[in-house]
Amino acid sequence: MKNRNFPPMKYTKGQKVQFKCDGKTLHGIIKILDFGGSFDNDYHSYDILVREENMLYKHIPEAEIFE
C-alpha cells in the first residue's frame, strides 16, 4: 500500500508558474490541483493552462514546476 501522508501542496490555483516541456520553458497558470497526483501516484500534480498555446498541460508533477 502506498504512503498517503502527503505534505501540503506547494502551489495554488490561479498561481503563475513555469515548467519545462520538450526542452522549452513554458509559462502558465495553475487551473487544477491534483492532491496526491492522478491515478494513485505518490506526488502532487497540477494542470497548467498556457494561454499562448491555448493548451492545458495535464498532470505536471510538482517537482517539475518553478516560479
PyMOL Python script that loads the backbone (N, CA, C, O; Angstrom):
from pymol import cmd

cmd.read_pdbstr("""\
ATOM      1  N   MET A   1       0.842  -1.194   0.000  1.00  0.00           N
ATOM      2  CA  MET A   1       0.000   0.000   0.000  1.00  0.00           C
ATOM      3  C   MET A   1       0.881   1.250   0.000  1.00  0.00           C
ATOM      4  O   MET A   1       1.889   1.306   0.705  1.00  0.00           O
ATOM      5  N   LYS A   2       0.504   2.230  -0.778  1.00  0.00           N
ATOM      6  CA  LYS A   2       1.290   3.462  -0.890  1.00  0.00           C
ATOM      7  C   LYS A   2       1.094   4.357   0.322  1.00  0.00           C
ATOM      8  O   LYS A   2       0.053   4.331   0.979  1.00  0.00           O
ATOM      9  N   ASN A   3       2.121   5.149   0.599  1.00  0.00           N
ATOM     10  CA  ASN A   3       2.050   6.142   1.673  1.00  0.00           C
ATOM     11  C   ASN A   3       1.167   7.291   1.208  1.00  0.00           C
ATOM     12  O   ASN A   3       1.478   7.945   0.213  1.00  0.00           O
ATOM     13  N   ARG A   4       0.086   7.540   1.903  1.00  0.00           N
ATOM     14  CA  ARG A   4      -0.840   8.614   1.529  1.00  0.00           C
ATOM     15  C   ARG A   4      -0.717   9.821   2.467  1.00  0.00           C
ATOM     16  O   ARG A   4      -1.620  10.656   2.513  1.00  0.00           O
ATOM     17  N   ASN A   5       0.381   9.921   3.209  1.00  0.00           N
ATOM     18  CA  ASN A   5       0.615  11.065   4.101  1.00  0.00           C
ATOM     19  C   ASN A   5       1.405  12.123   3.336  1.00  0.00           C
ATOM     20  O   ASN A   5       2.624  12.227   3.478  1.00  0.00           O
ATOM     21  N   PHE A   6       0.706  12.895   2.533  1.00  0.00           N
ATOM     22  CA  PHE A   6       1.349  13.891   1.688  1.00  0.00           C
ATOM     23  C   PHE A   6       1.523  15.215   2.426  1.00  0.00           C
ATOM     24  O   PHE A   6       0.702  15.575   3.269  1.00  0.00           O
ATOM     25  N   PRO A   7       2.606  15.943   2.102  1.00  0.00           N
ATOM     26  CA  PRO A   7       2.746  17.307   2.631  1.00  0.00           C
ATOM     27  C   PRO A   7       1.750  18.218   1.924  1.00  0.00           C
ATOM     28  O   PRO A   7       1.140  17.812   0.935  1.00  0.00           O
ATOM     29  N   PRO A   8       1.577  19.445   2.416  1.00  0.00           N
ATOM     30  CA  PRO A   8       0.689  20.397   1.728  1.00  0.00           C
ATOM     31  C   PRO A   8       1.203  20.672   0.312  1.00  0.00           C
ATOM     32  O   PRO A   8       2.393  20.535   0.031  1.00  0.00           O
ATOM     33  N   MET A   9       0.294  21.057  -0.556  1.00  0.00           N
ATOM     34  CA  MET A   9       0.685  21.398  -1.922  1.00  0.00           C
ATOM     35  C   MET A   9       1.438  22.727  -1.914  1.00  0.00           C
ATOM     36  O   MET A   9       1.098  23.642  -1.164  1.00  0.00           O
ATOM     37  N   LYS A  10       2.460  22.819  -2.757  1.00  0.00           N
ATOM     38  CA  LYS A  10       3.327  23.992  -2.793  1.00  0.00           C
ATOM     39  C   LYS A  10       2.695  25.169  -3.541  1.00  0.00           C
ATOM     40  O   LYS A  10       2.936  26.324  -3.189  1.00  0.00           O
ATOM     41  N   TYR A  11       1.890  24.887  -4.565  1.00  0.00           N
ATOM     42  CA  TYR A  11       1.324  25.934  -5.412  1.00  0.00           C
ATOM     43  C   TYR A  11      -0.191  26.003  -5.244  1.00  0.00           C
ATOM     44  O   TYR A  11      -0.809  25.069  -4.732  1.00  0.00           O
ATOM     45  N   THR A  12      -0.787  27.117  -5.679  1.00  0.00           N
ATOM     46  CA  THR A  12      -2.224  27.327  -5.502  1.00  0.00           C
ATOM     47  C   THR A  12      -2.906  27.566  -6.852  1.00  0.00           C
ATOM     48  O   THR A  12      -2.263  27.922  -7.840  1.00  0.00           O
ATOM     49  N   LYS A  13      -4.206  27.365  -6.865  1.00  0.00           N
ATOM     50  CA  LYS A  13      -4.995  27.602  -8.073  1.00  0.00           C
ATOM     51  C   LYS A  13      -4.886  29.076  -8.464  1.00  0.00           C
ATOM     52  O   LYS A  13      -5.022  29.959  -7.617  1.00  0.00           O
ATOM     53  N   GLY A  14      -4.641  29.334  -9.743  1.00  0.00           N
ATOM     54  CA  GLY A  14      -4.508  30.697 -10.241  1.00  0.00           C
ATOM     55  C   GLY A  14      -3.095  31.243 -10.197  1.00  0.00           C
ATOM     56  O   GLY A  14      -2.836  32.330 -10.713  1.00  0.00           O
ATOM     57  N   GLN A  15      -2.178  30.509  -9.590  1.00  0.00           N
ATOM     58  CA  GLN A  15      -0.794  30.975  -9.466  1.00  0.00           C
ATOM     59  C   GLN A  15      -0.067  30.852 -10.805  1.00  0.00           C
ATOM     60  O   GLN A  15      -0.237  29.869 -11.527  1.00  0.00           O
ATOM     61  N   LYS A  16       0.749  31.866 -11.128  1.00  0.00           N
ATOM     62  CA  LYS A  16       1.569  31.845 -12.333  1.00  0.00           C
ATOM     63  C   LYS A  16       2.835  31.049 -12.033  1.00  0.00           C
ATOM     64  O   LYS A  16       3.520  31.298 -11.041  1.00  0.00           O
ATOM     65  N   VAL A  17       3.135  30.089 -12.905  1.00  0.00           N
ATOM     66  CA  VAL A  17       4.293  29.222 -12.719  1.00  0.00           C
ATOM     67  C   VAL A  17       4.968  28.971 -14.059  1.00  0.00           C
ATOM     68  O   VAL A  17       4.475  29.372 -15.114  1.00  0.00           O
ATOM     69  N   GLN A  18       6.112  28.296 -13.988  1.00  0.00           N
ATOM     70  CA  GLN A  18       6.846  27.876 -15.169  1.00  0.00           C
ATOM     71  C   GLN A  18       7.136  26.384 -15.046  1.00  0.00           C
ATOM     72  O   GLN A  18       7.191  25.835 -13.946  1.00  0.00           O
ATOM     73  N   PHE A  19       7.318  25.744 -16.188  1.00  0.00           N
ATOM     74  CA  PHE A  19       7.727  24.343 -16.216  1.00  0.00           C
ATOM     75  C   PHE A  19       8.349  24.067 -17.578  1.00  0.00           C
ATOM     76  O   PHE A  19       8.165  24.841 -18.517  1.00  0.00           O
ATOM     77  N   LYS A  20       9.076  22.980 -17.685  1.00  0.00           N
ATOM     78  CA  LYS A  20       9.728  22.637 -18.943  1.00  0.00           C
ATOM     79  C   LYS A  20       8.971  21.514 -19.634  1.00  0.00           C
ATOM     80  O   LYS A  20       8.489  20.575 -19.000  1.00  0.00           O
ATOM     81  N   CYS A  21       8.880  21.639 -20.956  1.00  0.00           N
ATOM     82  CA  CYS A  21       8.246  20.612 -21.782  1.00  0.00           C
ATOM     83  C   CYS A  21       8.993  20.568 -23.112  1.00  0.00           C
ATOM     84  O   CYS A  21       9.116  21.591 -23.786  1.00  0.00           O
ATOM     85  N   ASP A  22       9.484  19.414 -23.489  1.00  0.00           N
ATOM     86  CA  ASP A  22      10.238  19.256 -24.742  1.00  0.00           C
ATOM     87  C   ASP A  22      11.385  20.258 -24.848  1.00  0.00           C
ATOM     88  O   ASP A  22      11.646  20.795 -25.924  1.00  0.00           O
ATOM     89  N   GLY A  23      12.070  20.508 -23.730  1.00  0.00           N
ATOM     90  CA  GLY A  23      13.224  21.396 -23.721  1.00  0.00           C
ATOM     91  C   GLY A  23      12.907  22.877 -23.701  1.00  0.00           C
ATOM     92  O   GLY A  23      13.821  23.701 -23.668  1.00  0.00           O
ATOM     93  N   LYS A  24      11.620  23.237 -23.720  1.00  0.00           N
ATOM     94  CA  LYS A  24      11.222  24.647 -23.687  1.00  0.00           C
ATOM     95  C   LYS A  24      10.661  24.986 -22.315  1.00  0.00           C
ATOM     96  O   LYS A  24       9.995  24.163 -21.687  1.00  0.00           O
ATOM     97  N   THR A  25      10.936  26.206 -21.855  1.00  0.00           N
ATOM     98  CA  THR A  25      10.326  26.689 -20.620  1.00  0.00           C
ATOM     99  C   THR A  25       9.002  27.342 -20.970  1.00  0.00           C
ATOM    100  O   THR A  25       8.952  28.279 -21.767  1.00  0.00           O
ATOM    101  N   LEU A  26       7.931  26.842 -20.369  1.00  0.00           N
ATOM    102  CA  LEU A  26       6.593  27.369 -20.619  1.00  0.00           C
ATOM    103  C   LEU A  26       6.097  28.124 -19.398  1.00  0.00           C
ATOM    104  O   LEU A  26       6.431  27.774 -18.266  1.00  0.00           O
ATOM    105  N   HIS A  27       5.303  29.155 -19.630  1.00  0.00           N
ATOM    106  CA  HIS A  27       4.717  29.973 -18.574  1.00  0.00           C
ATOM    107  C   HIS A  27       3.216  29.748 -18.596  1.00  0.00           C
ATOM    108  O   HIS A  27       2.583  29.812 -19.650  1.00  0.00           O
ATOM    109  N   GLY A  28       2.650  29.482 -17.420  1.00  0.00           N
ATOM    110  CA  GLY A  28       1.222  29.233 -17.384  1.00  0.00           C
ATOM    111  C   GLY A  28       0.600  29.534 -16.039  1.00  0.00           C
ATOM    112  O   GLY A  28       1.257  30.029 -15.123  1.00  0.00           O
ATOM    113  N   ILE A  29      -0.685  29.225 -15.940  1.00  0.00           N
ATOM    114  CA  ILE A  29      -1.467  29.461 -14.724  1.00  0.00           C
ATOM    115  C   ILE A  29      -2.062  28.130 -14.278  1.00  0.00           C
ATOM    116  O   ILE A  29      -2.646  27.400 -15.078  1.00  0.00           O
ATOM    117  N   ILE A  30      -1.909  27.827 -12.998  1.00  0.00           N
ATOM    118  CA  ILE A  30      -2.454  26.588 -12.459  1.00  0.00           C
ATOM    119  C   ILE A  30      -3.974  26.665 -12.455  1.00  0.00           C
ATOM    120  O   ILE A  30      -4.558  27.598 -11.903  1.00  0.00           O
ATOM    121  N   LYS A  31      -4.608  25.677 -13.076  1.00  0.00           N
ATOM    122  CA  LYS A  31      -6.066  25.605 -13.154  1.00  0.00           C
ATOM    123  C   LYS A  31      -6.642  24.517 -12.257  1.00  0.00           C
ATOM    124  O   LYS A  31      -7.716  24.695 -11.683  1.00  0.00           O
ATOM    125  N   ILE A  32      -5.941  23.393 -12.130  1.00  0.00           N
ATOM    126  CA  ILE A  32      -6.441  22.268 -11.336  1.00  0.00           C
ATOM    127  C   ILE A  32      -5.306  21.703 -10.495  1.00  0.00           C
ATOM    128  O   ILE A  32      -4.190  21.526 -10.983  1.00  0.00           O
ATOM    129  N   LEU A  33      -5.599  21.419  -9.222  1.00  0.00           N
ATOM    130  CA  LEU A  33      -4.644  20.819  -8.302  1.00  0.00           C
ATOM    131  C   LEU A  33      -5.046  19.370  -8.079  1.00  0.00           C
ATOM    132  O   LEU A  33      -6.190  19.087  -7.722  1.00  0.00           O
ATOM    133  N   ASP A  34      -4.105  18.448  -8.288  1.00  0.00           N
ATOM    134  CA  ASP A  34      -4.353  17.020  -8.069  1.00  0.00           C
ATOM    135  C   ASP A  34      -3.597  16.600  -6.813  1.00  0.00           C
ATOM    136  O   ASP A  34      -2.427  16.224  -6.880  1.00  0.00           O
ATOM    137  N   PHE A  35      -4.280  16.665  -5.657  1.00  0.00           N
ATOM    138  CA  PHE A  35      -3.641  16.297  -4.395  1.00  0.00           C
ATOM    139  C   PHE A  35      -3.296  14.813  -4.437  1.00  0.00           C
ATOM    140  O   PHE A  35      -4.172  13.967  -4.618  1.00  0.00           O
ATOM    141  N   GLY A  36      -2.017  14.508  -4.270  1.00  0.00           N
ATOM    142  CA  GLY A  36      -1.586  13.114  -4.347  1.00  0.00           C
ATOM    143  C   GLY A  36      -1.460  12.610  -5.768  1.00  0.00           C
ATOM    144  O   GLY A  36      -1.237  11.419  -5.989  1.00  0.00           O
ATOM    145  N   GLY A  37      -1.599  13.495  -6.727  1.00  0.00           N
ATOM    146  CA  GLY A  37      -1.453  13.124  -8.129  1.00  0.00           C
ATOM    147  C   GLY A  37      -2.667  12.424  -8.687  1.00  0.00           C
ATOM    148  O   GLY A  37      -3.660  12.203  -7.993  1.00  0.00           O
ATOM    149  N   SER A  38      -2.568  12.087  -9.932  1.00  0.00           N
ATOM    150  CA  SER A  38      -3.658  11.371 -10.600  1.00  0.00           C
ATOM    151  C   SER A  38      -3.325   9.884 -10.652  1.00  0.00           C
ATOM    152  O   SER A  38      -2.157   9.500 -10.597  1.00  0.00           O
ATOM    153  N   PHE A  39      -4.326   9.077 -10.754  1.00  0.00           N
ATOM    154  CA  PHE A  39      -4.147   7.630 -10.905  1.00  0.00           C
ATOM    155  C   PHE A  39      -3.273   7.023  -9.814  1.00  0.00           C
ATOM    156  O   PHE A  39      -2.424   6.173 -10.082  1.00  0.00           O
ATOM    157  N   ASP A  40      -3.492   7.468  -8.588  1.00  0.00           N
ATOM    158  CA  ASP A  40      -2.821   6.886  -7.422  1.00  0.00           C
ATOM    159  C   ASP A  40      -1.301   7.043  -7.447  1.00  0.00           C
ATOM    160  O   ASP A  40      -0.578   6.126  -7.057  1.00  0.00           O
ATOM    161  N   ASN A  41      -0.811   8.198  -7.903  1.00  0.00           N
ATOM    162  CA  ASN A  41       0.625   8.482  -7.853  1.00  0.00           C
ATOM    163  C   ASN A  41       1.027   8.823  -6.430  1.00  0.00           C
ATOM    164  O   ASN A  41       0.176   8.956  -5.550  1.00  0.00           O
ATOM    165  N   ASP A  42       2.325   8.964  -6.207  1.00  0.00           N
ATOM    166  CA  ASP A  42       2.805   9.297  -4.871  1.00  0.00           C
ATOM    167  C   ASP A  42       3.405  10.704  -4.818  1.00  0.00           C
ATOM    168  O   ASP A  42       4.338  10.960  -4.056  1.00  0.00           O
ATOM    169  N   TYR A  43       2.863  11.612  -5.634  1.00  0.00           N
ATOM    170  CA  TYR A  43       3.294  13.009  -5.642  1.00  0.00           C
ATOM    171  C   TYR A  43       2.120  13.879  -6.092  1.00  0.00           C
ATOM    172  O   TYR A  43       1.197  13.402  -6.752  1.00  0.00           O
ATOM    173  N   HIS A  44       2.168  15.155  -5.727  1.00  0.00           N
ATOM    174  CA  HIS A  44       1.153  16.106  -6.178  1.00  0.00           C
ATOM    175  C   HIS A  44       1.405  16.442  -7.651  1.00  0.00           C
ATOM    176  O   HIS A  44       2.546  16.429  -8.113  1.00  0.00           O
ATOM    177  N   SER A  45       0.330  16.742  -8.377  1.00  0.00           N
ATOM    178  CA  SER A  45       0.479  17.209  -9.757  1.00  0.00           C
ATOM    179  C   SER A  45      -0.543  18.308 -10.029  1.00  0.00           C
ATOM    180  O   SER A  45      -1.476  18.521  -9.254  1.00  0.00           O
ATOM    181  N   TYR A  46      -0.345  18.997 -11.146  1.00  0.00           N
ATOM    182  CA  TYR A  46      -1.149  20.171 -11.472  1.00  0.00           C
ATOM    183  C   TYR A  46      -1.497  20.163 -12.954  1.00  0.00           C
ATOM    184  O   TYR A  46      -0.766  19.607 -13.773  1.00  0.00           O
ATOM    185  N   ASP A  47      -2.618  20.785 -13.287  1.00  0.00           N
ATOM    186  CA  ASP A  47      -2.977  21.047 -14.678  1.00  0.00           C
ATOM    187  C   ASP A  47      -2.751  22.539 -14.901  1.00  0.00           C
ATOM    188  O   ASP A  47      -3.295  23.374 -14.179  1.00  0.00           O
ATOM    189  N   ILE A  48      -1.944  22.865 -15.906  1.00  0.00           N
ATOM    190  CA  ILE A  48      -1.491  24.241 -16.121  1.00  0.00           C
ATOM    191  C   ILE A  48      -1.912  24.726 -17.504  1.00  0.00           C
ATOM    192  O   ILE A  48      -1.641  24.075 -18.513  1.00  0.00           O
ATOM    193  N   LEU A  49      -2.578  25.876 -17.535  1.00  0.00           N
ATOM    194  CA  LEU A  49      -3.005  26.490 -18.791  1.00  0.00           C
ATOM    195  C   LEU A  49      -1.901  27.403 -19.314  1.00  0.00           C
ATOM    196  O   LEU A  49      -1.454  28.318 -18.622  1.00  0.00           O
ATOM    197  N   VAL A  50      -1.466  27.138 -20.557  1.00  0.00           N
ATOM    198  CA  VAL A  50      -0.513  28.005 -21.254  1.00  0.00           C
ATOM    199  C   VAL A  50      -1.328  28.749 -22.305  1.00  0.00           C
ATOM    200  O   VAL A  50      -1.654  28.202 -23.359  1.00  0.00           O
ATOM    201  N   ARG A  51      -1.648  29.986 -22.006  1.00  0.00           N
ATOM    202  CA  ARG A  51      -2.556  30.767 -22.865  1.00  0.00           C
ATOM    203  C   ARG A  51      -2.008  31.007 -24.261  1.00  0.00           C
ATOM    204  O   ARG A  51      -2.767  31.006 -25.230  1.00  0.00           O
ATOM    205  N   GLU A  52      -0.689  31.214 -24.381  1.00  0.00           N
ATOM    206  CA  GLU A  52      -0.098  31.482 -25.694  1.00  0.00           C
ATOM    207  C   GLU A  52      -0.353  30.332 -26.664  1.00  0.00           C
ATOM    208  O   GLU A  52      -0.404  30.545 -27.876  1.00  0.00           O
ATOM    209  N   GLU A  53      -0.514  29.125 -26.147  1.00  0.00           N
ATOM    210  CA  GLU A  53      -0.755  27.950 -26.986  1.00  0.00           C
ATOM    211  C   GLU A  53      -2.208  27.486 -26.915  1.00  0.00           C
ATOM    212  O   GLU A  53      -2.604  26.562 -27.627  1.00  0.00           O
ATOM    213  N   ASN A  54      -3.003  28.131 -26.054  1.00  0.00           N
ATOM    214  CA  ASN A  54      -4.377  27.696 -25.799  1.00  0.00           C
ATOM    215  C   ASN A  54      -4.404  26.204 -25.460  1.00  0.00           C
ATOM    216  O   ASN A  54      -5.211  25.440 -25.991  1.00  0.00           O
ATOM    217  N   MET A  55      -3.479  25.806 -24.541  1.00  0.00           N
ATOM    218  CA  MET A  55      -3.283  24.394 -24.219  1.00  0.00           C
ATOM    219  C   MET A  55      -3.281  24.194 -22.708  1.00  0.00           C
ATOM    220  O   MET A  55      -2.654  24.955 -21.971  1.00  0.00           O
ATOM    221  N   LEU A  56      -3.985  23.165 -22.257  1.00  0.00           N
ATOM    222  CA  LEU A  56      -3.972  22.773 -20.852  1.00  0.00           C
ATOM    223  C   LEU A  56      -3.055  21.568 -20.718  1.00  0.00           C
ATOM    224  O   LEU A  56      -3.365  20.486 -21.216  1.00  0.00           O
ATOM    225  N   TYR A  57      -1.928  21.756 -20.044  1.00  0.00           N
ATOM    226  CA  TYR A  57      -0.984  20.673 -19.794  1.00  0.00           C
ATOM    227  C   TYR A  57      -1.415  19.961 -18.519  1.00  0.00           C
ATOM    228  O   TYR A  57      -1.578  20.595 -17.476  1.00  0.00           O
ATOM    229  N   LYS A  58      -1.601  18.649 -18.598  1.00  0.00           N
ATOM    230  CA  LYS A  58      -2.191  17.896 -17.502  1.00  0.00           C
ATOM    231  C   LYS A  58      -1.146  17.063 -16.763  1.00  0.00           C
ATOM    232  O   LYS A  58      -0.173  16.578 -17.340  1.00  0.00           O
ATOM    233  N   HIS A  59      -1.393  16.917 -15.452  1.00  0.00           N
ATOM    234  CA  HIS A  59      -0.624  16.023 -14.582  1.00  0.00           C
ATOM    235  C   HIS A  59       0.866  16.380 -14.522  1.00  0.00           C
ATOM    236  O   HIS A  59       1.715  15.489 -14.540  1.00  0.00           O
ATOM    237  N   ILE A  60       1.184  17.671 -14.451  1.00  0.00           N
ATOM    238  CA  ILE A  60       2.579  18.105 -14.328  1.00  0.00           C
ATOM    239  C   ILE A  60       3.006  17.878 -12.875  1.00  0.00           C
ATOM    240  O   ILE A  60       2.398  18.448 -11.969  1.00  0.00           O
ATOM    241  N   PRO A  61       4.038  17.058 -12.632  1.00  0.00           N
ATOM    242  CA  PRO A  61       4.474  16.802 -11.255  1.00  0.00           C
ATOM    243  C   PRO A  61       4.965  18.082 -10.569  1.00  0.00           C
ATOM    244  O   PRO A  61       5.601  18.931 -11.194  1.00  0.00           O
ATOM    245  N   GLU A  62       4.662  18.201  -9.292  1.00  0.00           N
ATOM    246  CA  GLU A  62       5.055  19.382  -8.523  1.00  0.00           C
ATOM    247  C   GLU A  62       6.559  19.637  -8.602  1.00  0.00           C
ATOM    248  O   GLU A  62       6.982  20.791  -8.653  1.00  0.00           O
ATOM    249  N   ALA A  63       7.365  18.590  -8.611  1.00  0.00           N
ATOM    250  CA  ALA A  63       8.820  18.735  -8.639  1.00  0.00           C
ATOM    251  C   ALA A  63       9.327  19.366  -9.937  1.00  0.00           C
ATOM    252  O   ALA A  63      10.461  19.843  -9.981  1.00  0.00           O
ATOM    253  N   GLU A  64       8.519  19.377 -10.981  1.00  0.00           N
ATOM    254  CA  GLU A  64       8.931  19.937 -12.271  1.00  0.00           C
ATOM    255  C   GLU A  64       8.454  21.370 -12.482  1.00  0.00           C
ATOM    256  O   GLU A  64       8.649  21.936 -13.558  1.00  0.00           O
ATOM    257  N   ILE A  65       7.831  21.960 -11.463  1.00  0.00           N
ATOM    258  CA  ILE A  65       7.282  23.318 -11.560  1.00  0.00           C
ATOM    259  C   ILE A  65       8.158  24.278 -10.770  1.00  0.00           C
ATOM    260  O   ILE A  65       8.673  23.929  -9.708  1.00  0.00           O
ATOM    261  N   PHE A  66       8.324  25.487 -11.292  1.00  0.00           N
ATOM    262  CA  PHE A  66       9.052  26.532 -10.567  1.00  0.00           C
ATOM    263  C   PHE A  66       8.367  27.861 -10.824  1.00  0.00           C
ATOM    264  O   PHE A  66       7.553  27.997 -11.737  1.00  0.00           O
ATOM    265  N   GLU A  67       8.718  28.850  -9.990  1.00  0.00           N
ATOM    266  CA  GLU A  67       8.072  30.170 -10.101  1.00  0.00           C
ATOM    267  C   GLU A  67       8.863  31.094 -10.991  1.00  0.00           C
ATOM    268  O   GLU A  67       8.468  32.241 -11.196  1.00  0.00           O
TER     269      GLU A  67
END
""", "prot")
cmd.dss("prot")
cmd.show_as("cartoon", "prot")
cmd.util.cbc("prot")
cmd.orient("prot")
